[in-house]
Amino acid sequence: MRIGSIIGLLVVVWLVIGAVAAGQRGYYGTPPAQCSQFSTIALNIAAGPLNYTGLDPQGGCEIPKPS
């Protein structure tokens, strides 16, 4: 039981650090207008403290165009 709560706490701290790093990079200034902007924000949050080691994940996605 105790290990599960410790792991849960570590995951929350990891994501909070990633959210702070994304904020420091200015990703929250305007709402994401494109899919790639949203995925970049999500990747930075998921990367957590790795953002401070020089990692700068950039997301990209392509939405299929109607035929």
Biopython code that builds the backbone (N, CA, C, O; Angstrom):
import numpy as np
from Bio.PDB.StructureBuilder import StructureBuilder

atoms = [
    (1, "MET", "N", (0.817, -1.187, 0.000)),
    (1, "MET", "CA", (0.000, 0.000, 0.000)),
    (1, "MET", "C", (0.862, 1.253, 0.000)),
    (1, "MET", "O", (0.550, 2.214, -0.703)),
    (2, "ARG", "N", (1.928, 1.260, 0.767)),
    (2, "ARG", "CA", (2.774, 2.438, 0.885)),
    (2, "ARG", "C", (3.553, 2.719, -0.391)),
    (2, "ARG", "O", (3.761, 3.878, -0.750)),
    (3, "ILE", "N", (3.983, 1.667, -1.077)),
    (3, "ILE", "CA", (4.754, 1.851, -2.306)),
    (3, "ILE", "C", (3.880, 2.476, -3.386)),
    (3, "ILE", "O", (4.347, 3.326, -4.145)),
    (4, "GLY", "N", (2.640, 2.071, -3.461)),
    (4, "GLY", "CA", (1.716, 2.637, -4.447)),
    (4, "GLY", "C", (1.497, 4.123, -4.238)),
    (4, "GLY", "O", (1.428, 4.881, -5.205)),
    (5, "SER", "N", (1.388, 4.546, -2.990)),
    (5, "SER", "CA", (1.174, 5.969, -2.727)),
    (5, "SER", "C", (2.446, 6.770, -2.998)),
    (5, "SER", "O", (2.368, 7.924, -3.419)),
    (6, "ILE", "N", (3.605, 6.178, -2.764)),
    (6, "ILE", "CA", (4.869, 6.859, -3.057)),
    (6, "ILE", "C", (5.025, 7.024, -4.567)),
    (6, "ILE", "O", (5.423, 8.089, -5.039)),
    (7, "ILE", "N", (4.716, 5.982, -5.315)),
    (7, "ILE", "CA", (4.808, 6.059, -6.776)),
    (7, "ILE", "C", (3.811, 7.086, -7.310)),
    (7, "ILE", "O", (4.143, 7.864, -8.204)),
    (8, "GLY", "N", (2.611, 7.093, -6.777)),
    (8, "GLY", "CA", (1.606, 8.071, -7.188)),
    (8, "GLY", "C", (2.062, 9.501, -6.920)),
    (8, "GLY", "O", (1.863, 10.389, -7.749)),
    (9, "LEU", "N", (2.668, 9.716, -5.768)),
    (9, "LEU", "CA", (3.179, 11.038, -5.422)),
    (9, "LEU", "C", (4.307, 11.445, -6.367)),
    (9, "LEU", "O", (4.375, 12.600, -6.789)),
    (10, "LEU", "N", (5.193, 10.503, -6.702)),
    (10, "LEU", "CA", (6.282, 10.802, -7.634)),
    (10, "LEU", "C", (5.753, 11.161, -9.022)),
    (10, "LEU", "O", (6.289, 12.054, -9.676)),
    (11, "VAL", "N", (4.718, 10.479, -9.468)),
    (11, "VAL", "CA", (4.125, 10.779, -10.776)),
    (11, "VAL", "C", (3.525, 12.183, -10.775)),
    (11, "VAL", "O", (3.710, 12.937, -11.731)),
    (12, "VAL", "N", (2.819, 12.532, -9.721)),
    (12, "VAL", "CA", (2.217, 13.866, -9.629)),
    (12, "VAL", "C", (3.299, 14.942, -9.608)),
    (12, "VAL", "O", (3.171, 15.955, -10.296)),
    (13, "VAL", "N", (4.355, 14.740, -8.833)),
    (13, "VAL", "CA", (5.451, 15.713, -8.769)),
    (13, "VAL", "C", (6.122, 15.833, -10.137)),
    (13, "VAL", "O", (6.453, 16.935, -10.574)),
    (14, "TRP", "N", (6.324, 14.697, -10.814)),
    (14, "TRP", "CA", (6.928, 14.683, -12.151)),
    (14, "TRP", "C", (6.110, 15.550, -13.110)),
    (14, "TRP", "O", (6.671, 16.375, -13.831)),
    (15, "LEU", "N", (4.784, 15.365, -13.119)),
    (15, "LEU", "CA", (3.924, 16.110, -14.031)),
    (15, "LEU", "C", (3.852, 17.592, -13.671)),
    (15, "LEU", "O", (3.775, 18.440, -14.559)),
    (16, "VAL", "N", (3.877, 17.910, -12.381)),
    (16, "VAL", "CA", (3.867, 19.311, -11.958)),
    (16, "VAL", "C", (5.151, 20.004, -12.422)),
    (16, "VAL", "O", (5.104, 21.142, -12.889)),
    (17, "ILE", "N", (6.277, 19.338, -12.300)),
    (17, "ILE", "CA", (7.539, 19.920, -12.766)),
    (17, "ILE", "C", (7.482, 20.146, -14.276)),
    (17, "ILE", "O", (7.963, 21.167, -14.767)),
    (18, "GLY", "N", (6.906, 19.213, -15.006)),
    (18, "GLY", "CA", (6.758, 19.380, -16.448)),
    (18, "GLY", "C", (5.839, 20.536, -16.799)),
    (18, "GLY", "O", (6.102, 21.268, -17.753)),
    (19, "ALA", "N", (4.763, 20.708, -16.038)),
    (19, "ALA", "CA", (3.846, 21.829, -16.280)),
    (19, "ALA", "C", (4.525, 23.164, -15.995)),
    (19, "ALA", "O", (4.304, 24.137, -16.716)),
    (20, "VAL", "N", (5.339, 23.219, -14.963)),
    (20, "VAL", "CA", (6.089, 24.443, -14.651)),
    (20, "VAL", "C", (7.082, 24.743, -15.769)),
    (20, "VAL", "O", (7.228, 25.897, -16.173)),
    (21, "ALA", "N", (7.762, 23.723, -16.269)),
    (21, "ALA", "CA", (8.731, 23.926, -17.356)),
    (21, "ALA", "C", (8.035, 24.429, -18.624)),
    (21, "ALA", "O", (8.559, 25.306, -19.312)),
    (22, "ALA", "N", (6.869, 23.882, -18.930)),
    (22, "ALA", "CA", (6.123, 24.352, -20.098)),
    (22, "ALA", "C", (5.685, 25.801, -19.910)),
    (22, "ALA", "O", (5.677, 26.579, -20.864)),
    (23, "GLY", "N", (5.326, 26.160, -18.697)),
    (23, "GLY", "CA", (4.967, 27.547, -18.417)),
    (23, "GLY", "C", (6.149, 28.479, -18.568)),
    (23, "GLY", "O", (5.992, 29.597, -19.059)),
    (24, "GLN", "N", (7.326, 28.047, -18.158)),
    (24, "GLN", "CA", (8.526, 28.869, -18.283)),
    (24, "GLN", "C", (8.926, 29.067, -19.740)),
    (24, "GLN", "O", (9.570, 30.058, -20.082)),
    (25, "ARG", "N", (8.549, 28.138, -20.582)),
    (25, "ARG", "CA", (8.840, 28.274, -22.011)),
    (25, "ARG", "C", (7.775, 29.107, -22.723)),
    (25, "ARG", "O", (7.895, 29.366, -23.921)),
    (26, "GLY", "N", (6.746, 29.524, -22.009)),
    (26, "GLY", "CA", (5.737, 30.410, -22.575)),
    (26, "GLY", "C", (4.663, 29.713, -23.387)),
    (26, "GLY", "O", (4.025, 30.343, -24.231)),
    (27, "TYR", "N", (4.451, 28.426, -23.151)),
    (27, "TYR", "CA", (3.459, 27.693, -23.930)),
    (27, "TYR", "C", (2.021, 27.979, -23.504)),
    (27, "TYR", "O", (1.090, 27.617, -24.224)),
    (28, "TYR", "N", (1.819, 28.611, -22.366)),
    (28, "TYR", "CA", (0.468, 28.871, -21.893)),
    (28, "TYR", "C", (-0.022, 30.272, -22.254)),
    (28, "TYR", "O", (-1.110, 30.664, -21.832)),
    (29, "GLY", "N", (0.754, 31.034, -23.024)),
    (29, "GLY", "CA", (0.395, 32.411, -23.357)),
    (29, "GLY", "C", (-0.892, 32.515, -24.152)),
    (29, "GLY", "O", (-1.727, 33.377, -23.878)),
    (30, "THR", "N", (-1.055, 31.654, -25.119)),
    (30, "THR", "CA", (-2.259, 31.636, -25.939)),
    (30, "THR", "C", (-2.753, 30.196, -26.046)),
    (30, "THR", "O", (-1.958, 29.261, -25.952)),
    (31, "PRO", "N", (-4.035, 30.015, -26.239)),
    (31, "PRO", "CA", (-4.523, 28.638, -26.388)),
    (31, "PRO", "C", (-3.965, 28.002, -27.667)),
    (31, "PRO", "O", (-3.789, 28.683, -28.676)),
    (32, "PRO", "N", (-3.692, 26.713, -27.619)),
    (32, "PRO", "CA", (-3.127, 26.057, -28.803)),
    (32, "PRO", "C", (-4.109, 26.086, -29.966)),
    (32, "PRO", "O", (-5.253, 25.650, -29.836)),
    (33, "ALA", "N", (-3.658, 26.599, -31.092)),
    (33, "ALA", "CA", (-4.522, 26.706, -32.267)),
    (33, "ALA", "C", (-4.362, 25.503, -33.196)),
    (33, "ALA", "O", (-5.239, 25.222, -34.013)),
    (34, "GLN", "N", (-3.253, 24.804, -33.069)),
    (34, "GLN", "CA", (-2.992, 23.677, -33.951)),
    (34, "GLN", "C", (-2.717, 22.430, -33.127)),
    (34, "GLN", "O", (-2.380, 22.504, -31.945)),
    (35, "CYS", "N", (-2.865, 21.308, -33.766)),
    (35, "CYS", "CA", (-2.623, 20.030, -33.108)),
    (35, "CYS", "C", (-1.178, 19.924, -32.628)),
    (35, "CYS", "O", (-0.920, 19.373, -31.558)),
    (36, "SER", "N", (-0.240, 20.446, -33.407)),
    (36, "SER", "CA", (1.170, 20.339, -33.038)),
    (36, "SER", "C", (1.485, 21.171, -31.794)),
    (36, "SER", "O", (2.341, 20.784, -30.998)),
    (37, "GLN", "N", (0.810, 22.299, -31.617)),
    (37, "GLN", "CA", (1.027, 23.107, -30.418)),
    (37, "GLN", "C", (0.513, 22.377, -29.180)),
    (37, "GLN", "O", (1.168, 22.382, -28.138)),
    (38, "PHE", "N", (-0.639, 21.762, -29.291)),
    (38, "PHE", "CA", (-1.191, 20.998, -28.172)),
    (38, "PHE", "C", (-0.291, 19.823, -27.818)),
    (38, "PHE", "O", (-0.056, 19.552, -26.640)),
    (39, "SER", "N", (0.214, 19.122, -28.834)),
    (39, "SER", "CA", (1.060, 17.964, -28.551)),
    (39, "SER", "C", (2.408, 18.383, -27.968)),
    (39, "SER", "O", (2.981, 17.648, -27.163)),
    (40, "THR", "N", (2.924, 19.548, -28.356)),
    (40, "THR", "CA", (4.168, 20.041, -27.775)),
    (40, "THR", "C", (3.997, 20.327, -26.295)),
    (40, "THR", "O", (4.869, 19.995, -25.492)),
    (41, "ILE", "N", (2.874, 20.942, -25.925)),
    (41, "ILE", "CA", (2.600, 21.221, -24.516)),
    (41, "ILE", "C", (2.492, 19.912, -23.739)),
    (41, "ILE", "O", (3.071, 19.775, -22.662)),
    (42, "ALA", "N", (1.749, 18.948, -24.288)),
    (42, "ALA", "CA", (1.567, 17.661, -23.614)),
    (42, "ALA", "C", (2.893, 16.914, -23.459)),
    (42, "ALA", "O", (3.143, 16.309, -22.416)),
    (43, "LEU", "N", (3.735, 16.952, -24.477)),
    (43, "LEU", "CA", (5.029, 16.273, -24.393)),
    (43, "LEU", "C", (5.938, 16.924, -23.358)),
    (43, "LEU", "O", (6.674, 16.229, -22.658)),
    (44, "ASN", "N", (5.897, 18.250, -23.253)),
    (44, "ASN", "CA", (6.715, 18.932, -22.260)),
    (44, "ASN", "C", (6.250, 18.600, -20.850)),
    (44, "ASN", "O", (7.071, 18.440, -19.947)),
    (45, "ILE", "N", (4.959, 18.497, -20.656)),
    (45, "ILE", "CA", (4.446, 18.124, -19.332)),
    (45, "ILE", "C", (4.853, 16.690, -19.008)),
    (45, "ILE", "O", (5.274, 16.402, -17.887)),
    (46, "ALA", "N", (4.729, 15.790, -19.982)),
    (46, "ALA", "CA", (5.083, 14.387, -19.744)),
    (46, "ALA", "C", (6.591, 14.208, -19.535)),
    (46, "ALA", "O", (7.007, 13.283, -18.837)),
    (47, "ALA", "N", (7.406, 15.070, -20.125)),
    (47, "ALA", "CA", (8.854, 14.955, -19.972)),
    (47, "ALA", "C", (9.305, 15.335, -18.571)),
    (47, "ALA", "O", (10.371, 14.905, -18.129)),
    (48, "GLY", "N", (8.518, 16.127, -17.871)),
    (48, "GLY", "CA", (8.815, 16.469, -16.481)),
    (48, "GLY", "C", (10.168, 17.112, -16.300)),
    (48, "GLY", "O", (10.515, 18.038, -17.034)),
    (49, "PRO", "N", (10.946, 16.637, -15.330)),
    (49, "PRO", "CA", (12.242, 17.244, -15.030)),
    (49, "PRO", "C", (13.277, 17.101, -16.150)),
    (49, "PRO", "O", (14.304, 17.780, -16.129)),
    (50, "LEU", "N", (13.019, 16.230, -17.118)),
    (50, "LEU", "CA", (13.965, 16.083, -18.227)),
    (50, "LEU", "C", (14.063, 17.360, -19.048)),
    (50, "LEU", "O", (15.039, 17.558, -19.772)),
    (51, "ASN", "N", (13.042, 18.243, -18.942)),
    (51, "ASN", "CA", (13.097, 19.525, -19.622)),
    (51, "ASN", "C", (14.295, 20.345, -19.164)),
    (51, "ASN", "O", (14.840, 21.130, -19.939)),
    (52, "TYR", "N", (14.705, 20.171, -17.922)),
    (52, "TYR", "CA", (15.808, 20.947, -17.369)),
    (52, "TYR", "C", (17.173, 20.349, -17.683)),
    (52, "TYR", "O", (18.199, 20.911, -17.300)),
    (53, "THR", "N", (17.190, 19.210, -18.380)),
    (53, "THR", "CA", (18.459, 18.619, -18.800)),
    (53, "THR", "C", (18.768, 18.960, -20.246)),
    (53, "THR", "O", (19.756, 18.477, -20.799)),
    (54, "GLY", "N", (17.941, 19.782, -20.862)),
    (54, "GLY", "CA", (18.154, 20.184, -22.246)),
    (54, "GLY", "C", (17.172, 19.562, -23.214)),
    (54, "GLY", "O", (17.186, 19.901, -24.398)),
    (55, "LEU", "N", (16.329, 18.672, -22.756)),
    (55, "LEU", "CA", (15.337, 18.047, -23.615)),
    (55, "LEU", "C", (14.268, 19.079, -23.967)),
    (55, "LEU", "O", (13.741, 19.752, -23.081)),
    (56, "ASP", "N", (13.951, 19.207, -25.234)),
    (56, "ASP", "CA", (12.900, 20.121, -25.682)),
    (56, "ASP", "C", (12.018, 19.382, -26.680)),
    (56, "ASP", "O", (12.175, 19.541, -27.890)),
    (57, "PRO", "N", (11.086, 18.568, -26.170)),
    (57, "PRO", "CA", (10.262, 17.786, -27.086)),
    (57, "PRO", "C", (9.328, 18.669, -27.897)),
    (57, "PRO", "O", (8.657, 19.548, -27.356)),
    (58, "GLN", "N", (9.294, 18.428, -29.179)),
    (58, "GLN", "CA", (8.404, 19.145, -30.083)),
    (58, "GLN", "C", (7.455, 18.135, -30.702)),
    (58, "GLN", "O", (7.883, 17.132, -31.273)),
    (59, "GLY", "N", (6.178, 18.405, -30.584)),
    (59, "GLY", "CA", (5.194, 17.492, -31.123)),
    (59, "GLY", "C", (4.758, 17.886, -32.505)),
    (59, "GLY", "O", (4.822, 19.053, -32.889)),
    (60, "GLY", "N", (4.332, 16.934, -33.221)),
    (60, "GLY", "CA", (3.793, 17.170, -34.549)),
    (60, "GLY", "C", (2.728, 16.134, -34.835)),
    (60, "GLY", "O", (2.848, 14.978, -34.431)),
    (61, "CYS", "N", (1.723, 16.537, -35.508)),
    (61, "CYS", "CA", (0.689, 15.575, -35.880)),
    (61, "CYS", "C", (0.034, 16.041, -37.162)),
    (61, "CYS", "O", (-0.034, 17.232, -37.461)),
    (62, "GLU", "N", (-0.430, 15.088, -37.886)),
    (62, "GLU", "CA", (-1.103, 15.395, -39.133)),
    (62, "GLU", "C", (-2.508, 14.834, -39.068)),
    (62, "GLU", "O", (-2.722, 13.655, -38.786)),
    (63, "ILE", "N", (-3.448, 15.704, -39.336)),
    (63, "ILE", "CA", (-4.846, 15.293, -39.349)),
    (63, "ILE", "C", (-5.202, 14.944, -40.791)),
    (63, "ILE", "O", (-4.918, 15.721, -41.702)),
    (64, "PRO", "N", (-5.815, 13.795, -41.005)),
    (64, "PRO", "CA", (-6.152, 13.429, -42.375)),
    (64, "PRO", "C", (-7.142, 14.430, -42.979)),
    (64, "PRO", "O", (-8.101, 14.854, -42.335)),
    (65, "LYS", "N", (-6.879, 14.784, -44.218)),
    (65, "LYS", "CA", (-7.761, 15.721, -44.918)),
    (65, "LYS", "C", (-8.878, 14.942, -45.600)),
    (65, "LYS", "O", (-8.661, 13.845, -46.113)),
    (66, "PRO", "N", (-10.063, 15.517, -45.601)),
    (66, "PRO", "CA", (-11.156, 14.806, -46.264)),
    (66, "PRO", "C", (-10.895, 14.695, -47.769)),
    (66, "PRO", "O", (-10.300, 15.575, -48.390)),
    (67, "SER", "N", (-11.356, 13.599, -48.312)),
    (67, "SER", "CA", (-11.100, 13.374, -49.747)),
    (67, "SER", "C", (-12.136, 14.034, -50.624)),
    (67, "SER", "O", (-12.060, 13.937, -51.849)),
]
sb = StructureBuilder()
sb.init_structure("model")
sb.init_model(0)
sb.init_chain("A")
sb.init_seg("    ")
for serial, (resi, resn, name, xyz) in enumerate(atoms, 1):
    if name == "N":
        sb.init_residue(resn, " ", resi, " ")
    sb.init_atom(name, np.array(xyz, "f"), 0.0, 1.0, " ", f" {name:<3s}", serial, name[0])
structure = sb.get_structure()
